[in-house]
């Protein structure tokens, strides 16, 4: 291994990414036909389709975004862009909810709706309260369609750094939004749960707290995305409730969750560690310095609870691994000619 600086690894392998048309069957025909004209190489990079009433249709490719014309050409000019009028917006929203908005009111109060296949929509609109709790989000004005996309194999080069002496090390993945943290998290879970004999990694029991249905992409409680053979999923459950449910009922060896950072998350992590269980989580921050400044992460990081830090960005595209560190103050663990099959680092 080499503790010196080197070019980061771009782990975005497009060879087995699903085609876009699998996600587009949710859209009404007129929009689907336009979106299917996006060039194939860009379809593989598309992660979000954003619709706003009487505004241009926006496409998010991770590190870049664009509008689209009625002919399917990408453009940065708003005057050329396809505008989503109120009627098209209504038909699209009805297509996503299969016309059953009122049956889904309670789920939509969370600000999102899980769809078959692991896709999901986020919404904004007029919010109505019942005391301190949101009772209803109505008059929907914005939709963010997030495309579920697993990329098998992207975690394999990292696994020897995250597994040591027969156990998974306590790991935190740090990066800004839309840098592939959840995709990487999901693939690590799948590999560790199913096992990788080539690396001497036996499958272990993983408890997954999927608070916003993003990791497993569950629909009606059933994971739509592959999270491994030995993974038990709590979908739509808070981290605090989920961790205790898993510890009491499922005897996990690893508990995984997305986006820690609230001030009470340290107590959740602490309880996992005190139970003799490892953890895997993500956190929003542009770099380690910014992460340490966040009150909800500072104690987790500075108390030595994290054994491996994986820093990701989209500098070279979605899922650029900038660094793997042995804790906050430990060395960077980098290797020239990295193959991911040489065993575990010391």
N, C-alpha and C positions, 0 to 999 in steps of 0.2 A: 504493500500500500504506500501511498504518497500523501504526506501531510501538506504538500505545497499546493499552490493555486493551479487550477487548470480550467479548461473550458467546461461549462456545465453540461449535464446530460439532457438531451431533449428526448423525453420518454413518450412523446406523442406518436404512437405507431398506428397509421391509418389503414393498415392492411386488412384488418378485420372489423372496421367500423361499419355499422349498418347503414344502408342507403336511406336517404331522407324520406322517400315516399312511404316508408313504414310509419312515420310520424304524421304524415300529411293527410292520412285518410280521415283525421278528425276535422279537417277544414272543409268548408263548403266548396263545391266544385270550382267556382270562379276564382277563388284564391288559390286552391290547390294547383290548378293549371298554370298559374303565374309562377308559383314557387318551384314547381318542377322544372322550370326553364333555367334555374340557377345552375351554373356549370358544376359538373360532378365533383371536381376537386374541392370546390367551395362548399358543396353540400356536406362533405365530410367534416368541415370545420364549423358548420353552423351550430350554435348552441342555444340561441334564443330568437324567437320571432315576437316582436312587440307591436301590439295594435292599440291605437288611441283614437277615440272618436274624433273625426274630422281632421286627423293628422296623418302624415305619411307613414306607411308601413315600414318598420325598422327591423333590420337583420343584424344580429350580433354574432361575429365570428371569433369572439374571444379577445384578441388584441386589436381588432378593427370592427367598425360597424358601417352599415351602408343602408341606403334606401333602395327601392326597386321600382322599375317602371312597369306599366301595364303589359309590356312585351317581354318582361322577365330580365331586362338588362339592369345591372347594378349601377347606381348613380349616387353622387353626393349632392346633387342639385335638387332642392325641394320642389322647384317648379316642374321638374320632370317626373317626380315620384308618384306612385300610386297612393292616393289618399283614401283612407278608410272612412266612408260616410256612415251615418247613423244606422242606415238599413243594413249595410254589410256587417257592421259591428254587431248588431243585434242577431243576425243570422249566424255569425261565427260563434258568438257566445252560446246561442241555443244549440249549436252543433256540439260544442264542448260539453254541455250539460245534458245533452240529448233531450232538451226541452223541459227538463225536470228541475228548474231552478228552485222551486219551493221545497222540493224533497231534499235538496242539498244545502238549504240555508244554513244549517248548523255547521256543516263542514266548511262552508265558505266564510264563516266568521273568523276562521284562522287566517284568512287572506290568501288561501290557495286551495286547489282541488286536485287530487290525484286521479290520473287517468290510466286505463289499461295500457300495459306495455312499459310502465314506469315513467311515462311523461307526466307533466303537471303544468297547471296554469296558476300564475299569481294574478291577483286582481286588486284594483283600487276603485273606490267609488264613495258614495255617501254612507257615513258610519252612524249607526244608531246604538245608544247605550241602554243597558238595563242596570242601573246602579253603576258599579265600577267595571262591569263586564260588557264587552261588545255583544249586542243582541242580534245585529243584522248589518250586513254591508249590502246596500241596494244602489240602484242607478249606476251600475258598473260603467266606468269610463275608460279604463285601461286594462289590458290583458297582456301578460308576459307568458308566452308558451315556451317552456323549457324542455328541450329535447333530451331524453334519456339515452345515454350512449356509454356502453361499457367498452373498454379497450383492453382486451385480454393480453397479458404478458407485460404490461408496462411496469408492474411492480417487481418483476423477477430480478432485475439487476440490483434492487435495493435490499432484498430479503436477507442476504448474508450479513448486512449491517444492523439488522433489526432483530436477529435471532442469535442467542448465545447460550451455550451450555444447556440446551434443551428447553429454553423458554423464550417467549417473545418479550423484548425489552420495552419498557414504558416509553411510548413514542408520541410526539406532537408534530403535526404537519402544519407549517406556518406559511401563509402567502396571502396576497390581496385577493379580492373577489375575482371570479372567472379565470382562475389560473389552473384549474384541474385538481384542486385539493380533494374534492369529494370523489371524483373518478379514481384518483390514486388510492384513497382510503378504501373504497369499495373493492378494488382489485387486491389490495393487501389482505383484506378480510377474507376474500374468496380463497386466496392461495394458502393462508395460514390455517383456515378452517378445513380445507380439503386435504392439505398436506402437499409437500414437495419433496418426495424421496430423494431426488437428485441432489438436493441441498441438505439432506439429513433432517428435514423438517417434517415431523409427524403432524397429522391433523389434530387440532385442539378445539375444545368447545369455546365458541365465541358468543357472547351476549351482545346484541346490537340494539342500542336505544336510538331509534330513527325518529327524532322528534317531528320533522317536517316531511317525512316520507320521501326524502331525497336520495338516501343511500341505497336502500333495497327497492325503492320505487313501488312499494306495496299498493295493491288495489284490493279493497275489501279484505285487508289483513294478509293477503298472500303476496310474498315478494315477486315482483315481475323481473327483477334483475338478479343475476347469479351472485349470491353472497356466500357460497360454499356449502359443503355437505353437513357441517356441524355447527351452523350458525342459527341461533334462535333470535327472532326479531320481535321487538316491541315497537309497533308502529303508532305514530301520533302520540307518543308518551313523553312526558317531561323527563329531563335527565335525572332529576332528583328521585322521582317516583320510579323511573325505569331501573336505575341502578339497584335500588333496594329490592325491587321485585325480582330482578335477575339473581342477586346474591342469595335471596331467601329460597328461590324456587328452582333455579336452573344450574347451580354449581358451575359457573363459567370459569375458564382459565384466563380469558381476556374479555374485557368489556370495551366496546368501541362506540363512539358517538361523534357527532359533527359539531363544529363551531362552539367550543367553550370560550369563555371570556367574561361572563358575568361574575360579579364578586362572590356569589355563593357557589360558583363552580369549583373553587378550590376545596371546599368541604366535601363535595361529591367525589373529587379525585382522591382526596385524603381517605375517605371511607373505602374506596376501591382498594387502595394500597394497604390499608389496615386489615382488609379481609384476605390479604395475600394473593391478590389478583392483579394482573397487568392491565394496562389501558392503552388505547389508541384513539387519538382525537385530532381535530383540526382547529385552527384559530385564524382569524382575520388579522393580518398585519403585513406591512410591506417588507419588514425586515425584523431581525431579532431585537434591535434597539427599540423599535416601536412597540413590539410585543411586550417587552419588559415594562414599558411605561403604562400599559393598560392595567388598571387595578385588579381586574379579574384574572390576569395572567401572571402578574408580577410574583405573587407568592408561590404559585405553581412552579415557576421557572427558578426562582432564587432559592427555594427550599430543597433543590436537588431532586424533586420528584420525577423529572423528565430525564431519561437515560439517553434518548436519541431525539435530535431535532432535525427535521427534514424541511429545508427552506425551498419553496417553489415560486416560480414567477411565470410570466408569459413572454419573457424577453426574446426567446427564440421560437415562440409559439406556446400553445396551451401545454402545461405540464413540464416546463423546464425546471429540472432539479438544480438549483444553484449550489446547494451544499447539504451535506449530512454531518452533523456535529455530535460529539459524545457529550451531551449535556450542554449547559449554557457556557461554561468556562473550559470545556474540554476541547481537544483537537478536532479539526475537520478530518473526516474519514473518507478519503478519495483514493481512487486506484486507476492508474493508467492501464489501458487495454482491458477495461472492466468486462467480465463475462457473466458474473453472478453465480458461478458454479464452483468457486474455489474454496467454499467453506466460510466459516464465520470469522469476522475480525476479532481481534483481542482488545 
